[in-house]
Amino acid sequence: MANKIPTLIIGIGGMGCNIVAETFKSLDAEDKETIATVCMDTDANDLKRYQELGVDAVIQTSTNDVVGDILAKPENKGMTEWFQTNPLLNEKSMLEGAGQIRQSSRLAMLSCINANKFGALEQAIDKLNRAGTLYPQSMKTFIVGSIAGGTGAGMMVQLPFYLRKLIGEQTGKKHILIRGLFLTPDVCESVQGYNPIKIASIYSNAYACIKEINACNENAFSKASDIPIDIEYYEKGRAADGVKTNMIPYDFIFLIGRNNLNGGILGNGYLTNYFDMAKNILRAQLTQIGARLFSAEDNLILGHIDAHGMDRYCGAGAVEVRYPLDAISKYCALRWAKDIIQNQWEKLDRVYLDKKQADKEQQVKDPFHIPADEATSYVSTFEDLANPETQNRFFSQLNAELSLGYDIKEMNEDGFERNISYNKIQKAIDAIDQFIEQSANTEAITNAKLDCYHMNADSIINAENGAVISYELEKVENYKKLIMMNRSTIYAASERILSVSPRIKGHADDRDADRDYNIFNLIKGLHPITARYALYKIKKELLNKLERVSPDLFETSRGLNLLLEKDFDDEMPGVQTAEVVYLQLRRETETNLFQKAKAAFKNNKNELEEFADKFMRTVQEQIDVLERYNVANYRVRVYQSLLEKIDELLFTYKTFFESLNKVEDEIKEKVMMQEEMHKSQDKGIRYVFAAPIYKKVAYEMVKKSTDFNENTLSEDTKMQFTEDLYELFVDFYSQSRAVSAQEKVQLKSDIIEANAPQLFKESIQKSLEHEMKSNAGKILDIGVLRGLEYEILYQQISDHKDTKKRKDTKNRDVDPGMLNRFMRGIDTYSEQDIKTDFEIEIMKVIDRAAPFIRLENNPREQLLYWGVNPGIVPVDANGEPDRARIQARLDAGSFKSTGVIADRDFTRNELICCRSVYAAKVEELTLFNKNSAARKYYDYIVDQAINAHDGSVLTPHLDKRWYKEAYLPAIDPKEEAEERDARYLAFVFLLLLDHTVELTEYDGVKRWTYINDLIPYNIKLDEDNAPGNLKGLLRSMSYNAQIKRDIMERVSKIEQKEMENSSIIEDEILKHEIIQKFVDIGDIASEGNPDIHTIFDFIVIYSNILSKDKSQEMREAVRRYLHRYADKMGNRQEQRDKLYKDIVRYIFDNSNDITRANAEIKGILPNKSH
């Protein structure tokens, strides 16, 4: 945006603060250097939220004080002059907020200023004063809020006066432009809960705001006498030449109403729509639209303002044409997720379910038919689909994940080498076996086994003592003992292959994390489908190995004590152990039986040699059995442990895959929501290429892109998913030990099924969104103008296909033929091909940007700005954005763009259209005319106040006295003139009619007493008695609406009586009571002056007392009344003209000579033609 105009933005009240905070959040850091934001509200929690959105400062305009306590403070003494006396209001805490009572908000603001709580505002101004700027003498200020509530509406009048004073004193800046941006009550009505009291309050508050602002403006620009309105920080004065220098509150006030210039509403008319529109308008003012045209815009506005300076009301509308790239990318990612679930993730399980159903049907026919098991089906289907001949790209890629990139050589039965396929699964299985064997044959076991081989036959035969056999038996027993002890490491070995420790969560020990035998290490780099396949394969291979090794374990388990149970002397009864036989043989040798034995066995070994030989063979056999047992037992136990955990891990995978139905349903709902979310155009946004059909087209475009690979998951995604799923597996495994089947089902639901959707969303879906945004950027990142062109182009193709009936672009699927034609078309179309339709769409945008303000008359000249990123604007010969060309495209119908702002702070995916209407008069505001709801609600409350006499009725004004005409004139000049006439006529008839008023004297002071009531009372000017002279009585009519109404009602009754009693009006009208009173005004009016006979005499004689202006006003009031009287009494125009002529002539003829010579009085007389 690069806004370089120092700009202070103040949000007042909840609505204003929200608009400011959310708008400020959308600005970039550069803009925030020259923009300061302050939020003023009563609620501390809301203010905290505004701070979190990044605003510069917040001010809580409420304290712990009670209203009555504030008023009682000496420094607030003057506040009681304007604050309503109300017991309930006095007991109210300021923390309760304004409660739609504007006086409370005024009181709160002043209390905060007096308590020095506006320091944050001074700091914000100081920030702007320090910022480097191209406009050192200027400061633009926005006050944003609603004129319907209490807090904002209660601050919106005095706050600009305070700001002008504060900014001027603090910065010395001379050009302080203050703009208001306010939502009107018709926008806020929908959130009042259909409460008639609240609705009456918001409308009457708004009308009071407008009336007060109008009075301030009129006080500054009207030539009439000063209006007695006064408020804090409001400075009034006159220059040396007599020209007024009274402050005005706002240079311009932008109002946002429910209806635009054309009468249309924004979407469904909800408040949120107008809230967003206000943000758009404010944001547009803070872009280059507001910055570059700062001076030009102000000059244009000032050029339209009348000499009176009253044309200060403005309307604006801002529409953003947006291509929602992020949302479309997300939609495509959701579609991608839905498709891969349907076409990939669920495919193998659906095949099994189909087989299962077919097997059931087959078993009915053939009871001996063996159904396929799930694992076999999964593996075989995976391998079939991965077969190159199938040409299934997805499963081929999955299978490729398992490839090592090389084959291994193996000897066949004929002794020839051959290359065989070798993948990660086989490598892992081989590594597991190798690891098991290494774990079974520890270094201690291996050494113990080797130690058993250190003995030979000679060492037995030639041993010096008989302990040699015992020693050898101990070594074998030690070997066996170590084997048995090593069984305790089987669980640890299993853990290192496949861990179920919650602490480790799948990584096994750090030393095992990247080992080939670690199953997590295998599956962490695989697609979940491939990982499940790998687990099934490993399970099958382990089952086969278990089947092969189990017999060996059974067999070797029987020979664990072979050496101890071996009979080393067949001739002796019972089992003769090695130790016993050996010792016996040694004794025989020692008794020279050895030589005899040797002679007896000439060609054979002697018995000791034979024993040694047999013992050595038995030891070797025992060692072999123990060695085989060791490995077989270790394998079996590890296999069993692994198979148990793999089953649970597969169970976790399977449960996750089963839960994909639920995930798919959720994604389908999200897809539908994404399709529908940009149909609504309620919030000042025109979305392009975002209707359901266009999102579908976008997805098909991406799928057809050569840069898009629909099958891939990134390595990080695979890893993240595996880790998350493994965590569920570990949790489930640890809790499902030693529980019943029913409890296990519940755990399955609580742990796996409950977390599966979130697991897919966090691990897979986010990755798909990232991949979609990254890989499909070339296809989808087309910018807002191209998005609109694509939309038009597709619609043209659609219409061309079916010229009889325009196709609905809502929910139909993409026609492949149309898609192909469209994709060919986007490469060949030109701007000229879509020029007419493009202009139609641009015109719709301009219409939607119509300012949201209703005016009675045709609006004056409007400004139309466009904001666009230069990256999507054609360039000229110099490589610069061709603004003329883009402006020509954006001009439509009778609207010509005031300017096109090409700036890189607008995104490629947005086009801003901003229309403004300026210099409207207050009387042109439809929302506040005399027939409006605001006026009716306001009048109802004011009537109550007038009738109450005692000031007990709480009015919507900031001052309890301002409902009186003396303070606030009518906002419509015509109505103001009527009120002025009514004041003069009431004054005149008070003097003329009998029993209405009398002049009394008390303690030497004259006063007027109104006697046309049950109880006479003194006529007041506010709290004091009206001065006892004619000028004082005239002034009192602005303060005593009830007297004025009573008098004019009495006059009306007299008129009605004359109408009913007159038969020949031309002969009788001069005898009417009213006319007679005008001819003979009586002593009170004449004050005993013998020269004053008629009302004309009265006007002439007292013109110097009443001032020339008031004398002229009174004369005109009387003249208009006589016209109305004649019109009321006559029944045709010719007769009415004659009656008026006769009445005026009759009064004139009865006037004195001075009066008849007075030029102004002669001007009342009808001319000859009349």
HELIX and SHEET records of a PDB file:
HELIX    1   1 GLY A   13  LYS A   25  1                                  13    
HELIX    2   2 ALA A   29  LYS A   32  1                                   4    
HELIX    3   3 ALA A   44  GLU A   52  1                                   9    
HELIX    4   4 VAL A   67  ALA A   72  1                                   6    
HELIX    5   5 PRO A   74  GLU A   81  5                                   8    
HELIX    6   6 PRO A   87  ASN A   90  1                                   4    
HELIX    7   7 MET A   94  GLU A   96  5                                   3    
HELIX    8   8 ARG A  102  ASN A  114  1                                  13    
HELIX    9   9 GLY A  119  ARG A  130  1                                  12    
HELIX   10  10 THR A  151  MET A  155  1                                   5    
HELIX   11  11 GLN A  158  THR A  171  1                                  14    
HELIX   12  12 PRO A  185  CYS A  188  1                                   4    
HELIX   13  13 GLU A  189  VAL A  191  5                                   3    
HELIX   14  14 PRO A  196  PHE A  221  1                                  26    
HELIX   15  15 LEU A  271  LEU A  286  1                                  16    
HELIX   16  16 GLN A  288  ARG A  292  1                                   5    
HELIX   17  17 PHE A  294  HIS A  304  1                                  11    
HELIX   18  18 LEU A  325  ILE A  340  1                                  16    
HELIX   19  19 ILE A  341  TRP A  345  3                                   5    
HELIX   20  20 LYS A  347  LYS A  365  1                                  19    
HELIX   21  21 GLU A  374  ALA A  386  1                                  13    
HELIX   22  22 PRO A  388  THR A  390  5                                   3    
HELIX   23  23 ARG A  393  ALA A  400  1                                   8    
HELIX   24  24 LYS A  424  ALA A  440  1                                  17    
HELIX   25  25 GLU A  443  CYS A  452  1                                  10    
HELIX   26  26 ALA A  457  ILE A  461  1                                   5    
HELIX   27  27 VAL A  468  ASN A  486  1                                  19    
HELIX   28  28 ARG A  487  THR A  489  5                                   3    
HELIX   29  29 ILE A  490  ILE A  497  1                                   8    
HELIX   30  30 ASP A  510  ASP A  512  5                                   3    
HELIX   31  31 ILE A  519  ILE A  523  1                                   5    
HELIX   32  32 PRO A  528  SER A  557  1                                  30    
HELIX   33  33 LEU A  562  GLU A  565  1                                   4    
HELIX   34  34 ALA A  578  GLU A  590  1                                  13    
HELIX   35  35 LEU A  593  ALA A  600  1                                   8    
HELIX   36  36 GLU A  607  GLU A  658  1                                  52    
HELIX   37  37 LEU A  660  GLU A  676  1                                  17    
HELIX   38  38 PRO A  692  LYS A  704  1                                  13    
HELIX   39  39 GLU A  715  SER A  736  1                                  22    
HELIX   40  40 ALA A  741  LEU A  747  1                                   7    
HELIX   41  41 LYS A  748  GLU A  753  3                                   6    
HELIX   42  42 ALA A  756  LEU A  759  1                                   4    
HELIX   43  43 PHE A  760  GLN A  765  3                                   6    
HELIX   44  44 LYS A  766  ASN A  775  1                                  10    
HELIX   45  45 GLY A  777  LEU A  780  1                                   4    
HELIX   46  46 VAL A  784  LYS A  801  1                                  18    
HELIX   47  47 PRO A  816  GLY A  825  1                                  10    
HELIX   48  48 GLU A  831  ILE A  834  5                                   4    
HELIX   49  49 LYS A  835  ARG A  848  1                                  14    
HELIX   50  50 PRO A  870  ILE A  872  5                                   3    
HELIX   51  51 ARG A  883  LEU A  890  1                                   8    
HELIX   52  52 VAL A  922  GLU A  924  5                                   3    
HELIX   53  53 THR A  926  PHE A  928  5                                   3    
HELIX   54  54 ALA A  933  ALA A  948  1                                  16    
HELIX   55  55 PRO A  973  LEU A  992  1                                  20    
HELIX   56  56 LEU A 1030  SER A 1036  1                                   7    
HELIX   57  57 ALA A 1041  ASN A 1061  1                                  21    
HELIX   58  58 ILE A 1065  GLU A 1068  1                                   4    
HELIX   59  59 ILE A 1069  LYS A 1071  5                                   3    
HELIX   60  60 GLU A 1073  VAL A 1079  1                                   7    
HELIX   61  61 GLY A 1082  SER A 1086  1                                   5    
HELIX   62  62 ILE A 1095  ILE A 1101  1                                   7    
HELIX   63  63 SER A 1103  LEU A 1106  1                                   4    
HELIX   64  64 LYS A 1108  MET A 1129  1                                  22    
HELIX   65  65 GLN A 1133  ASP A 1149  1                                  17    
HELIX   66  66 ASP A 1153  ALA A 1157  1                                   5    
HELIX   67  67 ALA A 1159  LYS A 1162  1                                   4    
SHEET    1   A 8 ALA A  57  GLN A  60  0                                        
SHEET    2   A 8 ILE A  35  ASP A  41  1                                        
SHEET    3   A 8 THR A   7  ILE A  12  1                                        
SHEET    4   A 8 SER A 138  SER A 146  1                                        
SHEET    5   A 8 HIS A 175  LEU A 183  1                                        
SHEET    6   A 8 PHE A 252  ILE A 256  1                                        
SHEET    7   A 8 TYR A 313  ARG A 322  1                                        
SHEET    8   A 8 ILE A 685  TYR A 687  1                                        
SHEET    1   B10 ALA A  57  GLN A  60  0                                        
SHEET    2   B10 ILE A  35  ASP A  41  1                                        
SHEET    3   B10 THR A   7  ILE A  12  1                                        
SHEET    4   B10 SER A 138  SER A 146  1                                        
SHEET    5   B10 HIS A 175  LEU A 183  1                                        
SHEET    6   B10 PHE A 252  ILE A 256  1                                        
SHEET    7   B10 TYR A 313  ARG A 322  1                                        
SHEET    8   B10 GLU A 910  ALA A 920 -1                                        
SHEET    9   B10 GLN A 862  VAL A 868 -1                                        
SHEET   10   B10 GLY A 899  ALA A 902  1                                        
SHEET    1   C 2 SER A 403  MET A 411  0                                        
SHEET    2   C 2 GLU A 417  ASN A 423 -1                                        
SHEET    1   D 3 VAL A 997  TYR A1002  0                                        
SHEET    2   D 3 VAL A1005  TYR A1010 -1                                        
SHEET    3   D 3 TYR A1017  ASN A1018 -1                                        
SHEET    1   E 2 LYS A1020  LEU A1021  0                                        
SHEET    2   E 2 ASP A1024  ASN A1025 -1                                        
END                                                                             
